[in-house]
Amino acid sequence: MFFTLCLAARGSDLLVREIDCLRRAVAQTRVERPFGIKAWVVLPDHLHCVWQLPVGDGDFALRWGAIKARFSMGMRRARTRPRHNRWELRRRGHGAHEQ
């Protein structure tokens, strides 16, 4: 599955500035809800990625929810107060048979 996530605040550099926090959020989520990463590109205000979910498990929304929550929580713990950390998810699939 191909995803594009954009910060609501276009023009922000939050994702590259807080890349370690994002990496931790993804790693913790993968432990809890495994998924394969085929490709991942992080840009200042959005990211693109290709995932492979386990057979019979199409719950990408739960995984994204966990990643976004952990990312936001991690920034709060680090006392980083971004002005905008809302996300917009755009999913682009490649057919009904994709995993």
DRENDOTI-211197 format. One record per residue (C-alpha): residue in three letters; x, y, z. Coordinates in Angstrom, 3 decimals, padded with zeros to 6 digits. Example, Ala and Ser with C-alpha at 12.3 -4.5 7.8 and 13.67 -1.06 7.14 Angstrom:
<pts>
> aa	x	y	z
> Ala	012.300	-004.500	007.800 .
> Ser	013.670	-001.060	007.140 .
</pts>
This chain:
<pts>
> aa	x	y	z
> Met	000.000	000.000	000.000 .
> Phe	001.244	003.453	-000.912 .
> Phe	000.647	006.346	001.473 .
> Thr	001.304	010.049	001.516 .
> Leu	000.941	011.844	004.846 .
> Cys	001.086	015.619	004.942 .
> Leu	001.266	017.929	007.894 .
> Ala	-001.636	020.351	007.926 .
> Ala	000.940	023.153	008.231 .
> Arg	002.509	023.011	004.795 .
> Gly	005.965	024.549	004.751 .
> Ser	006.874	023.255	008.229 .
> Asp	010.149	021.390	008.731 .
> Leu	008.778	019.369	011.640 .
> Leu	009.266	015.892	010.164 .
> Val	012.955	016.301	009.382 .
> Arg	013.600	018.303	012.543 .
> Glu	011.981	015.561	014.650 .
> Ile	013.110	012.585	012.550 .
> Asp	014.350	010.609	015.581 .
> Cys	010.950	010.924	017.235 .
> Leu	009.275	009.753	014.025 .
> Arg	011.643	006.768	013.766 .
> Arg	010.871	005.745	017.359 .
> Ala	007.125	006.038	016.747 .
> Val	007.352	003.811	013.665 .
> Ala	009.606	001.244	015.380 .
> Gln	007.354	000.983	018.455 .
> Thr	004.292	000.569	016.264 .
> Arg	005.960	-002.148	014.176 .
> Val	006.674	-004.131	017.345 .
> Glu	003.012	-003.945	018.347 .
> Arg	001.460	-004.255	014.871 .
> Pro	004.037	-005.604	012.384 .
> Phe	004.226	-004.399	008.806 .
> Gly	006.924	-004.398	006.158 .
> Ile	008.463	-001.212	004.836 .
> Lys	009.225	-001.403	001.141 .
> Ala	010.069	002.305	000.754 .
> Trp	009.932	005.438	002.904 .
> Val	010.782	009.042	002.076 .
> Val	010.563	011.790	004.696 .
> Leu	010.414	015.397	003.529 .
> Pro	010.077	018.475	005.749 .
> Asp	006.267	018.611	005.805 .
> His	005.150	015.277	004.341 .
> Leu	006.186	011.696	003.812 .
> His	005.650	008.950	001.270 .
> Cys	005.852	005.252	002.043 .
> Val	005.042	001.818	000.725 .
> Trp	004.019	-000.814	003.264 .
> Gln	003.316	-004.504	003.093 .
> Leu	000.773	-005.555	005.684 .
> Pro	000.564	-009.134	006.975 .
> Val	-001.726	-011.443	005.019 .
> Gly	-005.291	-011.062	006.234 .
> Asp	-004.559	-007.825	008.105 .
> Gly	-005.533	-004.646	006.271 .
> Asp	-005.762	-002.354	009.281 .
> Phe	-003.450	000.424	008.152 .
> Ala	-005.580	003.035	009.950 .
> Leu	-004.793	001.562	013.370 .
> Arg	-001.081	001.613	012.577 .
> Trp	-001.127	005.210	011.316 .
> Gly	-003.134	006.273	014.350 .
> Ala	-000.528	004.726	016.646 .
> Ile	002.391	006.291	014.747 .
> Lys	000.813	009.744	014.794 .
> Ala	-000.096	009.494	018.486 .
> Arg	003.379	008.285	019.468 .
> Phe	005.036	010.982	017.381 .
> Ser	002.939	013.709	018.988 .
> Met	003.429	012.284	022.479 .
> Gly	007.173	011.990	021.940 .
> Met	007.407	015.645	020.989 .
> Arg	005.424	016.646	024.072 .
> Arg	007.769	014.627	026.274 .
> Ala	010.723	016.387	024.675 .
> Arg	008.945	019.674	025.370 .
> Thr	008.781	020.445	021.698 .
> Arg	005.627	022.394	020.983 .
> Pro	004.945	022.362	017.271 .
> Arg	002.445	024.890	016.080 .
> His	000.750	022.337	013.868 .
> Asn	001.144	018.590	014.080 .
> Arg	-002.106	017.545	012.453 .
> Trp	-001.807	015.102	009.600 .
> Glu	-003.656	014.510	006.381 .
> Leu	-003.516	010.948	005.035 .
> Arg	-003.757	010.171	001.368 .
> Arg	-003.792	006.495	000.464 .
> Arg	-003.168	005.316	-003.037 .
> Gly	-003.699	001.621	-003.624 .
> His	-002.590	-000.497	-006.526 .
> Gly	-005.582	-002.801	-006.826 .
> Ala	-007.899	-004.942	-004.763 .
> His	-005.378	-007.763	-004.385 .
> Glu	-002.677	-005.705	-002.639 .
> Gln	-001.515	-006.535	000.879 .
</pts>
